């Protein structure tokens, strides 16, 4: 049994569906969850986007959303929850990492 390394909250799934509908993202596209390296300190930045499957991807389904994760980036994403935040001044997707014991 393969366990999905990433979780998505209901609020985030609703927002992803809304974006896909408004932007007319084709149904064969999935949500790419990944990281981008940056800087000399070796920090990584989380990223989201819509994409098709690549050769190095793992594919997961959360409810009706297909997720693509590059196998080489999985170690950076394990235990991550994607949520959607909105208040009077800002909104957007946030990545919450599970703390190590």
C-alpha positions in Angstrom: 0.0 0.0 0.0 1.4 3.4 -1.0 0.7 6.2 1.4 0.2 9.7 0.0 3.0 11.9 1.3 0.9 15.1 1.0 -2.5 15.9 2.5 -4.9 18.6 1.2 -7.6 20.2 3.4 -11.2 20.5 2.3 -10.8 24.3 2.0 -7.8 23.9 -0.3 -9.6 21.3 -2.5 -12.5 23.6 -2.9 -10.2 26.4 -4.0 -8.3 24.1 -6.4 -11.6 23.1 -8.0 -12.7 26.7 -8.3 -9.4 27.7 -10.0 -9.6 24.7 -12.4 -13.1 25.7 -13.3 -12.4 29.5 -13.7 -9.2 29.0 -15.6 -10.7 26.1 -17.7 -7.8 23.8 -16.8 -8.2 20.5 -18.8 -9.4 17.5 -16.9 -6.3 15.5 -17.8 -4.1 18.0 -15.9 -3.3 17.4 -12.3 -2.0 19.5 -9.4 1.8 19.5 -9.3 3.2 19.7 -5.8 6.9 20.3 -5.6 9.8 22.2 -4.3 12.3 24.6 -5.8 15.8 24.9 -4.5 17.1 28.4 -3.9 20.0 30.3 -2.6 23.3 29.3 -1.2 21.8 28.2 2.2 20.1 25.2 0.5 16.6 26.3 1.4 13.6 25.0 -0.6 10.4 26.8 -1.6 7.2 24.9 -2.0 5.3 25.3 -5.3 1.9 24.4 -6.8 0.8 24.4 -10.3 -1.3 22.5 -12.9 0.6 20.2 -15.2 0.6 16.8 -16.9 2.4 13.7 -15.7 6.1 13.4 -16.3 8.3 10.3 -16.4 9.6 10.8 -12.8 6.3 11.5 -11.2 4.4 9.7 -8.6 0.6 10.0 -9.0 -1.9 10.2 -6.2 -5.6 11.0 -5.9 -7.1 13.0 -3.1 -10.8 12.9 -3.5 -11.2 14.0 -7.2 -7.9 15.8 -7.4 -4.9 14.2 -9.1 -1.6 15.1 -7.6 1.8 14.8 -9.3 5.0 14.7 -7.3 8.5 14.3 -8.7 9.9 11.1 -7.0 13.2 13.0 -6.4 11.3 15.6 -4.3 9.2 13.3 -2.1 11.5 13.5 0.9 10.9 17.3 1.1 7.1 16.9 0.9 6.4 13.9 3.3 4.1 15.0 6.0 3.0 18.3 4.3 -0.6 19.5 4.5 -1.7 22.0 1.9 -4.4 24.4 3.2 -6.0 27.5 2.0 -6.0 30.7 4.1 -8.1 33.8 3.7 -8.7 36.8 5.9 -9.5 40.5 5.3 -6.0 41.3 4.0 -4.6 38.2 2.3 -5.3 34.8 1.0 -3.5 31.9 -0.6 -2.3 28.4 -0.2 -0.1 27.5 2.7 2.1 24.5 3.3 2.1 23.1 6.8 4.8 20.6 7.8 4.3 17.9 10.3 6.7 18.4 13.2 9.2 15.7 13.9 8.9 14.1 17.4 
